[in-house]
Amino acid sequence: MHAPQIDGILETAVYVDDMEAAHGFYSGVLGLERMVAGERLYAYDAGPAQTLLVFHRGHTGEDVETEGGTVPGHDTTGHSHFAFRISGEQVQPWRDYLTENGIDIISEVTWPAGGTSLYFNDPDGNVLELAAAPLWPNFLS
């Protein structure tokens, strides 16, 4: 028996110590619209049917009871990583924009397939990536 189909990743999570600094960065610098603001989590629109969850580190380890059921506790330590997809035409505008906003590009990679990734940090030191295709076999354009 084969696994049923997965349609994609709906949510990506990052854990931060300072929720307001994170909001200033994800909304103010990256331009993501905040959809939910709570004590332990902010949720941002990261593209069609894609959500970036910003969790308050150390405040999410316990289960949360809701009317619909229990949300299991989760947490992480250290710096995490995730990537935003961009078009190849947007690599230089993003380079310029990050520089203009005082965001250091900590690394730039040209992948064997020809795509480009720009790496930088959020205020908590999480490693973010802006990636332009081609990169992975399933990310060609």
N, CA, C and O of each residue as an XYZ file, in Angstrom:
564
protein
N       0.840     -1.177      0.000
C       0.000      0.000      0.000
C       0.891      1.248      0.000
O       1.869      1.322      0.743
N       0.545      2.211     -0.830
C       1.282      3.460     -0.918
C       0.663      4.496      0.011
O      -0.528      4.446      0.317
N       1.482      5.420      0.447
C       0.976      6.524      1.282
C       0.018      7.377      0.467
O       0.236      7.578     -0.727
N      -1.040      7.882      1.093
C      -1.915      8.829      0.391
C      -1.130     10.075     -0.015
O      -0.078     10.361      0.555
N      -1.630     10.800     -0.980
C      -0.943     11.973     -1.520
C      -0.849     13.099     -0.500
O      -1.797     13.348      0.245
N       0.288     13.776     -0.466
C       0.468     15.018      0.282
C       0.434     16.149     -0.723
O       1.066     16.062     -1.776
N      -0.296     17.207     -0.415
C      -0.475     18.316     -1.356
C       0.514     19.458     -1.170
O       0.448     20.438     -1.913
N       1.422     19.370     -0.213
C       2.400     20.430      0.000
C       2.541     20.731      1.475
O       1.879     20.114      2.311
N       3.403     21.680      1.795
C       3.588     22.111      3.176
C       2.692     23.309      3.422
O       2.774     24.315      2.718
N       1.844     23.196      4.417
C       0.901     24.256      4.758
C       1.525     25.272      5.707
O       1.323     26.477      5.554
N       2.285     24.783      6.688
C       2.871     25.656      7.702
C       4.358     25.357      7.863
O       4.789     24.207      7.784
N       5.113     26.394      8.084
C       6.511     26.301      8.480
C       6.633     27.093      9.764
O       6.053     28.171      9.888
N       7.386     26.566     10.728
C       7.491     27.217     12.033
C       8.906     27.684     12.313
O       9.885     27.062     11.901
N       8.985     28.794     13.025
C      10.241     29.310     13.536
C       9.969     29.734     14.981
O       8.873     30.192     15.304
N      10.970     29.579     15.841
C      10.832     29.917     17.253
C      11.723     31.100     17.566
O      12.887     31.137     17.165
N      11.164     32.081     18.295
C      11.892     33.315     18.598
C      11.736     33.664     20.071
O      10.801     33.215     20.735
N      12.667     34.473     20.573
C      12.604     34.940     21.953
C      11.858     36.259     22.084
O      11.221     36.508     23.108
N      11.925     37.107     21.065
C      11.309     38.436     21.114
C      10.252     38.536     20.014
O      10.568     38.729     18.840
N       9.006     38.404     20.419
C       7.909     38.385     19.445
C       7.764     39.720     18.713
O       7.479     39.729     17.516
N       7.949     40.833     19.397
C       7.790     42.135     18.743
C       8.922     42.405     17.757
O       8.682     42.961     16.686
N      10.152     42.020     18.100
C      11.262     42.156     17.148
C      10.998     41.276     15.932
O      11.259     41.678     14.798
N      10.479     40.073     16.175
C      10.152     39.178     15.061
C       9.078     39.799     14.173
O       9.174     39.740     12.947
N       8.052     40.397     14.790
C       6.996     41.020     13.995
C       7.554     42.184     13.175
O       7.213     42.343     12.003
N       8.409     42.992     13.792
C       9.019     44.093     13.055
C       9.783     43.597     11.839
O       9.796     44.250     10.796
N      10.418     42.439     11.976
C      11.193     41.867     10.884
C      10.297     41.217      9.835
O      10.377     41.562      8.656
N       9.448     40.280     10.250
C       8.652     39.515      9.278
C       7.590     40.367      8.599
O       7.305     40.172      7.418
N       7.004     41.306      9.327
C       6.009     42.188      8.730
C       6.661     43.437      8.154
O       6.453     43.776      6.989
N       7.453     44.120      8.982
C       8.020     45.395      8.575
C       9.073     45.297      7.497
O       9.075     46.101      6.565
N       9.987     44.312      7.600
C      11.065     44.193      6.615
C      10.665     43.285      5.458
O      10.796     43.668      4.295
N      10.175     42.078      5.770
C       9.842     41.139      4.697
C       8.460     41.362      4.091
O       8.148     40.805      3.038
N       7.635     42.166      4.743
C       6.341     42.527      4.165
C       5.266     41.464      4.261
O       4.297     41.507      3.504
N       5.412     40.495      5.184
C       4.385     39.465      5.338
C       3.230     40.007      6.168
O       3.439     40.713      7.154
N       2.014     39.671      5.762
C       0.824     40.113      6.486
C       0.554     39.178      7.664
O       0.454     37.963      7.496
N       0.439     39.761      8.856
C       0.130     38.948     10.037
C      -1.363     38.649     10.039
O      -2.187     39.558      9.939
N      -1.706     37.363     10.154
C      -3.101     36.924     10.153
C      -3.601     36.652     11.559
O      -4.792     36.805     11.832
N      -2.697     36.244     12.470
C      -3.054     35.918     13.852
C      -1.982     36.494     14.760
O      -0.789     36.386     14.475
N      -2.415     37.107     15.860
C      -1.478     37.614     16.871
C      -1.945     37.113     18.225
O      -2.999     37.525     18.709
N      -1.177     36.233     18.837
C      -1.492     35.712     20.157
C      -0.276     35.808     21.053
O       0.780     36.273     20.624
N      -0.413     35.376     22.288
C       0.706     35.452     23.229
C       1.825     34.485     22.865
O       2.999     34.778     23.091
N       1.465     33.338     22.304
C       2.479     32.322     22.025
C       2.771     32.118     20.552
O       3.685     31.375     20.195
N       1.984     32.786     19.677
C       2.182     32.568     18.251
C       1.665     33.729     17.422
O       0.620     34.307     17.719
N       2.410     34.059     16.383
C       1.954     34.935     15.305
C       1.927     34.066     14.054
O       2.789     33.207     13.869
N       0.939     34.292     13.198
C       0.852     33.567     11.930
C       0.848     34.584     10.795
O       0.114     35.572     10.831
N       1.679     34.326      9.785
C       1.834     35.236      8.655
C       1.489     34.542      7.347
O       1.765     33.356      7.163
N       0.881     35.300      6.441
C       0.590     34.824      5.097
C       1.907     34.805      4.324
O       2.495     35.856      4.065
N       2.370     33.608      3.957
C       3.650     33.456      3.267
C       3.472     33.055      1.807
O       4.428     32.614      1.169
N       2.273     33.199      1.274
C       2.003     32.835     -0.113
C       0.718     32.041     -0.176
O       0.143     31.715      0.862
N       0.257     31.726     -1.368
C      -1.004     30.986     -1.498
C      -0.990     29.686     -0.686
O      -0.166     28.803     -0.924
N      -1.904     29.582      0.265
C      -2.068     28.399      1.120
C      -0.798     28.053      1.893
O      -0.561     26.883      2.195
N       0.022     29.058      2.218
C       1.257     28.840      2.970
C       1.298     29.801      4.153
O       1.038     30.995      4.001
N       1.622     29.279      5.323
C       1.629     30.073      6.539
C       2.955     29.913      7.263
O       3.449     28.800      7.446
N       3.526     31.048      7.673
C       4.697     31.047      8.528
C       4.217     31.250      9.958
O       3.592     32.263     10.272
N       4.511     30.281     10.823
C       4.159     30.370     12.232
C       5.386     30.822     13.007
O       6.443     30.197     12.921
N       5.252     31.908     13.763
C       6.327     32.414     14.603
C       5.900     32.152     16.044
O       4.981     32.786     16.561
N       6.586     31.205     16.679
C       6.246     30.804     18.041
C       7.180     31.466     19.049
O       8.365     31.668     18.785
N       6.622     31.795     20.202
C       7.397     32.355     21.305
C       8.127     31.205     21.990
O       7.514     30.380     22.667
N       9.433     31.163     21.808
C      10.250     30.065     22.328
C      10.020     29.919     23.841
O       9.996     30.905     24.579
N       9.854     28.677     24.277
C       9.666     28.393     25.693
C       8.232     28.515     26.160
O       7.942     28.258     27.329
N       7.317     28.906     25.266
C       5.910     29.084     25.638
C       4.980     28.141     24.884
O       3.763     28.328     24.888
N       5.547     27.134     24.241
C       4.724     26.258     23.403
C       4.919     24.780     23.715
O       4.417     23.925     22.985
N       5.636     24.468     24.783
C       5.948     23.079     25.097
C       4.800     22.282     25.673
O       4.811     21.052     25.618
N       3.817     22.954     26.219
C       2.674     22.269     26.824
C       1.551     22.102     25.807
O       1.388     22.925     24.906
N       0.784     21.032     25.959
C      -0.402     20.846     25.120
C      -1.364     22.008     25.332
O      -1.434     22.578     26.421
N      -2.105     22.355     24.280
C      -3.118     23.404     24.355
C      -4.467     22.778     24.033
O      -4.660     22.191     22.968
N      -5.389     22.913     24.966
C      -6.749     22.405     24.756
C      -7.573     23.450     24.015
O      -7.601     24.617     24.407
N      -8.244     23.032     22.943
C      -9.163     23.891     22.210
C     -10.522     23.208     22.177
O     -10.637     22.040     22.546
N     -11.539     23.918     21.744
C     -12.869     23.314     21.626
C     -12.847     22.153     20.636
O     -13.628     21.210     20.760
N     -11.943     22.227     19.646
C     -11.889     21.196     18.619
C     -10.966     20.040     18.927
O     -10.961     19.046     18.201
N     -10.173     20.149     20.003
C      -9.242     19.083     20.345
C      -7.950     19.622     20.923
O      -7.818     20.824     21.152
N      -7.010     18.745     21.157
C      -5.745     19.097     21.781
C      -4.659     19.331     20.734
O      -4.436     18.504     19.850
N      -3.993     20.472     20.854
C      -2.829     20.750     20.019
C      -1.606     20.312     20.823
O      -1.341     20.878     21.884
N      -0.851     19.313     20.341
C       0.304     18.829     21.096
C       1.368     19.914     21.278
O       1.599     20.727     20.383
N       2.007     19.913     22.444
C       3.094     20.848     22.693
C       4.290     20.574     21.796
O       4.521     19.438     21.383
N       5.039     21.614     21.501
C       6.243     21.501     20.675
C       7.133     22.693     20.984
O       6.656     23.741     21.419
N       8.409     22.530     20.758
C       9.372     23.607     20.988
C      10.682     23.203     20.349
O      10.851     22.056     19.937
N      11.596     24.128     20.266
C      12.917     23.847     19.722
C      13.933     24.769     20.375
O      13.580     25.819     20.913
N      15.169     24.377     20.325
C      16.247     25.237     20.788
C      17.209     25.440     19.628
O      17.222     24.661     18.675
N      17.999     26.473     19.716
C      18.963     26.748     18.659
C      18.320     27.444     17.476
O      17.138     27.786     17.501
N      19.110     27.645     16.454
C      18.656     28.357     15.275
C      18.053     27.388     14.264
O      18.591     26.307     14.023
N      16.941     27.786     13.686
C      16.310     26.954     12.665
C      16.554     27.559     11.287
O      17.206     28.595     11.158
N      16.030     26.909     10.275
C      16.216     27.349      8.892
C      14.953     27.068      8.094
O      14.302     26.039      8.271
N      14.624     27.996      7.220
C      13.602     27.756      6.212
C      13.862     28.696      5.051
O      14.618     29.659      5.177
N      13.224     28.409      3.900
C      13.452     29.190      2.684
C      12.144     29.699      2.113
O      11.121     29.015      2.140
N      12.203     30.928      1.590
C      11.119     31.483      0.788
C      11.481     31.280     -0.675
O      12.643     31.424     -1.057
N      10.494     30.948     -1.492
C      10.696     30.795     -2.940
C      10.567     32.166     -3.597
O       9.607     32.891     -3.338
N      11.534     32.523     -4.450
C      11.453     33.749     -5.234
C      11.788     33.412     -6.685
O      12.342     32.350     -6.968
N      11.453     34.315     -7.598
C      11.822     34.110     -9.003
C      13.254     34.577     -9.217
O      13.780     35.372     -8.439
N      13.873     34.084    -10.265
C      15.238     34.486    -10.598
C      15.366     35.982    -10.824
O      16.407     36.570    -10.531
N      14.309     36.605    -11.345
C      14.325     38.039    -11.597
C      14.317     38.853    -10.306
O      14.613     40.048    -10.323
N      13.984     38.218     -9.200
C      13.895     38.930     -7.924
C      15.153     38.807     -7.068
O      15.217     39.399     -5.991
N      16.153     38.051     -7.521
C      17.374     37.891     -6.711
C      18.057     39.241     -6.496
O      18.339     39.606     -5.355
N      18.328     39.987     -7.563
C      19.011     41.275     -7.401
C      18.156     42.286     -6.642
O      18.680     42.959     -5.755
N      16.863     42.425     -6.947
C      16.064     43.345     -6.127
C      16.082     42.974     -4.642
O      16.089     43.868     -3.796
N      16.089     41.671     -4.302
C      16.177     41.273     -2.898
C      17.551     41.585     -2.321
O      17.645     42.024     -1.175
N      18.626     41.368     -3.089
C      19.964     41.747     -2.623
C      19.965     43.221     -2.232
O      20.403     43.592     -1.143
N      19.463     44.052     -3.149
C      19.443     45.497     -2.923
C      18.571     45.855     -1.721
O      18.970     46.658     -0.877
N      17.397     45.265     -1.646
C      16.450     45.582     -0.579
C      17.013     45.206      0.795
O      16.933     45.992      1.739
N      17.576     44.010      0.901
C      18.141     43.586      2.189
C      19.267     44.526      2.608
O      19.341     44.930      3.769
N      20.137     44.871      1.676
C      21.246     45.778      1.975
C      20.726     47.141      2.420
O      21.208     47.703      3.403
N      19.742     47.672      1.695
C      19.163     48.973      2.042
C      18.542     48.968      3.433
O      18.486     50.005      4.094
N      18.073     47.800      3.881
C      17.421     47.694      5.183
C      18.359     47.189      6.277
O      17.909     46.806      7.357
N      19.654     47.189      5.999
C      20.634     46.822      7.008
C      20.660     45.349      7.358
O      21.140     44.971      8.426
N      20.144     44.506      6.460
C      20.150     43.062      6.675
C      21.359     42.492      5.952
O      21.443     42.564      4.726
N      22.294     41.926      6.704
C      23.491     41.349      6.108
C      23.170     40.030      5.417
O      22.555     39.146      6.013
N      23.584     39.900      4.172
C      23.523     38.617      3.476
C      24.735     37.835      3.961
O      25.875     38.205      3.680
N      24.482     36.745      4.697
C      25.590     36.006      5.297
C      26.205     34.996      4.341
O      27.326     34.535      4.552
N      25.471     34.652      3.289
C      26.002     33.730      2.289
C      25.150     33.812      1.040
O      23.952     34.087      1.102
N      25.785     33.569     -0.092
C      25.074     33.453     -1.365
C      25.602     32.213     -2.061
O      26.813     32.016     -2.173
N      24.686     31.380     -2.527
C      25.066     30.119     -3.155
C      24.457     30.051     -4.548
O      23.272     30.329     -4.733
N      25.277     29.679     -5.526
C      24.790     29.320     -6.854
C      24.831     27.801     -6.915
O      25.897     27.194     -6.817
N      23.671     27.198     -7.075
C      23.537     25.747     -7.011
C      23.949     25.087     -8.319
O      23.895     25.726     -9.370
N      24.363     23.812     -8.279
C      24.769     23.105     -9.504
C      23.711     23.166    -10.611
O      24.055     23.206    -11.792
N      22.446     23.173    -10.242
C      21.378     23.239    -11.246
C      21.231     24.635    -11.833
O      20.577     24.804    -12.862
N      21.842     25.661    -11.182
C      21.800     27.020    -11.718
C      21.042     28.023    -10.881
O      21.130     29.221    -11.151
N      20.299     27.588     -9.872
C      19.546     28.509     -9.026
C      20.447     29.253     -8.054
O      21.620     28.919     -7.888
N      19.880     30.263     -7.419
C      20.623     31.096     -6.475
C      19.871     31.173     -5.166
O      18.644     31.268     -5.145
N      20.629     31.131     -4.052
C      20.058     31.312     -2.721
C      20.786     32.429     -2.000
O      22.015     32.507     -2.025
N      20.013     33.294     -1.356
C      20.544     34.329     -0.479
C      20.191     33.935      0.941
O      19.031     33.647      1.233
N      21.178     33.918      1.830
C      20.967     33.551      3.229
C      21.176     34.773      4.116
O      22.095     35.563      3.901
N      20.303     34.915      5.125
C      20.401     36.012      6.077
C      19.723     35.576      7.368
O      19.060     34.539      7.406
N      19.886     36.362      8.420
C      19.323     36.006      9.722
C      18.147     36.898     10.090
O      18.084     38.067      9.707
N      17.205     36.311     10.851
C      16.175     37.125     11.487
C      16.756     37.658     12.805
O      17.892     37.321     13.140
N      16.014     38.480     13.563
C      16.573     39.041     14.797
C      16.996     38.004     15.839
O      17.825     38.309     16.696
N      16.447     36.785     15.787
C      16.820     35.742     16.736
C      17.951     34.850     16.227
O      18.351     33.916     16.922
N      18.466     35.112     15.048
C      19.552     34.321     14.506
C      19.114     33.134     13.677
O      19.955     32.354     13.230
N      17.805     32.974     13.459
C      17.346     31.913     12.574
C      17.843     32.205     11.162
O      17.905     33.363     10.748
N      18.194     31.161     10.429
C      18.758     31.306      9.087
C      17.625     31.233      8.068
O      16.969     30.203      7.918
N      17.412     32.352      7.372
C      16.398     32.425      6.332
C      17.072     32.389      4.974
O      18.223     32.796      4.821
N      16.338     31.896      3.996
C      16.872     31.764      2.645
C      15.829     32.264      1.664
O      14.640     31.978      1.802
N      16.286     33.013      0.675
C      15.475     33.357     -0.487
C      16.059     32.542     -1.625
O      17.222     32.726     -1.984
N      15.269     31.644     -2.198
C      15.782     30.685     -3.179
C      15.087     30.846     -4.517
O      13.859     30.886     -4.599
N      15.900     30.939     -5.570
C      15.398     31.023     -6.936
C      15.776     29.751     -7.687
O      16.901     29.265     -7.573
N      14.843     29.225     -8.442
C      15.046     28.004     -9.223
C      16.042     28.249    -10.348
O      16.277     29.389    -10.747
N      16.627     27.159    -10.859
C      16.432     25.771    -10.458
C      17.323     25.405     -9.270
O      18.473     25.831     -9.172
N      16.749     24.602     -8.374
C      17.474     24.207     -7.182
C      17.304     22.713     -6.949
O      18.240     21.938     -7.149
N      16.116     22.312     -6.527
C      15.800     20.892     -6.328
C      15.164     20.324     -7.581
O      14.659     21.086     -8.406
N      15.170     19.012     -7.750
C      14.492     18.440     -8.917
C      13.009     18.822     -9.004
O      12.437     18.822    -10.094
N      12.384     19.147     -7.865
C      10.976     19.549     -7.886
C      10.809     21.058     -7.827
O       9.695     21.550     -7.649
N      11.897     21.798     -7.975
C      11.853     23.270     -7.958
C      12.686     23.783     -9.142
O      13.820     24.237     -8.988
N      12.075     23.690    -10.319
C      12.784     24.030    -11.541
C      12.410     25.404    -12.064
O      13.169     25.988    -12.839
N      11.270     25.935    -11.667
C      10.887     27.278    -12.128
C       9.934     27.906    -11.160
O       9.495     29.037    -11.371
